[in-house]
Amino acid sequence: MSTTIQAGPPNGAGLPGTPDLGRKLRLGEATIKASLFASALLSIAITIGIIASLIQPVIEFFSTHVSFSEFFAVTDPSGSSAKPAVIPLLTGTLVTTVIALLVAVPIGLGAAMYLSEYASKRARKWLKPTVELLAGVPSIVYGFFAVTFVTPVVLKGWLNLPVGFFNMLSAGLVLGVMIIPTVASLSEDAMSAVPLALRQGSLAMGANRMQTTLRVVFPAALSGIAAAVVLGISRAVGETMIVATAAGNGKNFSLNPFDAAQTLTGFIATTARGENPVGSAEYDMLFAVGLLLFLITLVINAISIVIVRRFRQEY
């Protein structure tokens, strides 16, 4: 006499007291996909909302108060309360950003190379969080540091440079210190992601550790390093309190880092104090400068995407 055992449904489906695991898995996966899609849509909606909030005052500004030629001018037209000339703000932003990059890129990449290729696990465990702590310092503290120490002690005292109380050099130096963690941390992550086999192959061919780092690891991680540098540029361009505190509060068309000058973000910070009535030229000018800053940041991020796609390598 033989006994036949009939197999039940897969995953226990249909058995009394047993949940349908397949249906639950599909439902959970669909929920996760929907939430991720909603998050992506929300980020796009926020970006569109930012642009929409800027467009209307900007249109009113250029149609009612000033022209494009007056806006993209070196000096403000006489008798204009809006002070629309934006070129001095652009040069101030350019000078402070370049100085910041001259500080942050060499130091940040050097720190990334050491953490990725030379530091022991024990040293990396406490060195990397220490470097990243600089990113948590409030920017106003950096601004006070520039005004109370960098300018009077370092630039005037130690280096004996002909700088005033406000100057772009001090603001750029401290701004560079602030973005070092951005460049160092992201670059270190990119270099650590390079496969160990590439390092071993280079060392097997007779290269030393420095040659391996510069000629193998660095080119392989170039896309991530470029993204880190571009992100640092965006951070420097958008910084407010350091440049508003240390660079100066007056427009000055100058490329001399010893001079005081105002940046785009510094202009917004010092002008948006609640004293300008809605619809006035001064009020709408803030939105025009804000939109220009938004477009500059958008272009920088677009360049970053192109660079990352151009130099990305897959292993």
Steps between C-alpha positions, in 0.01 A plus 500: 500500500656830392437842644488806273594836649369798309730805499341822617521840331844665489597730788220354708233690308147390572585303814290591804671760721794550260537845327546529130869597505521555125216751501647681801840524335350641182292748699802612703712541186229706332472720810875561504503585129211741546670675794827536308314637198317746724832613649640564153189695402519701822857610429400607149196684636715687752738610224211618286354682801830682559513613138134605504552710814787686333357555153219746572705759697781472244262569210362801686853618580617504139172626354447782750820606673822429306621360169733210434782740411465675835490166682808359329703817554817581688364801688154590624319771300487835679177566687388135499394369839506138382881495450455243225860456377583134549844470339685612819310231689605240245867598521489490880346154488758386244801621699390349831408170333834471318692568822289242680574239233873574515481412870249216501597296193869432583437444871181302443652272236814453710289399798296265280814333361642450847177361644443269206851376423731556796308522829449190709150388588546634851619840379226523236240417766563825689659722231209498254232595758732772627532649151125476447440690825608818319183475292290524816643832618244782444602733219460809718772357727728476196415861421597619847817291477591679176436846646659450842795273418578448132497866397667669802735220607587300187470746213596823677721363777689200367495575126486882525265529203328830409146385576217686666259380764283353222671319212430218258822315585400431859149397397634269229753333730243422768249397235757253370544355849125454524474296178804280570278228657279492191793446264691266732212273603346449156840458333603244762180305438569500125859384545406231751251360245780426251553119491797365690603299194605819319732592786645151517558493125682833512718391791574171325629697199757672723323829580531639850205610710513865392515408130209261551298770673564770240499292180252223576268580790459872431405458128267212585318715756506816288124520451433492873780746570368739234153478652646579844682807367195628314286447809757702693469778242122503541543513877741791472281696257195459722665580834362812666616582850876469446508738206241732654710526817855506364493616135313829540158652447566735208512434128850521358598397150845363579697181451752595767453258794632766742197718431159482662212397276150363517384164364162388372408329825644785705281747312189293571589465869563871557208624288223262610440650844125561482539871422413479130127517419352230280500602134778757535810494284716400797267212584485365144877538466543231764307252288701590189827434680356183652396370159844577360660309788262210439592489131873510579462208741291312242770544235769381743299188582439434129874521437552255786260250342679526165841448664382201701350334191810576294751349741291231671659158498327171584678199640 
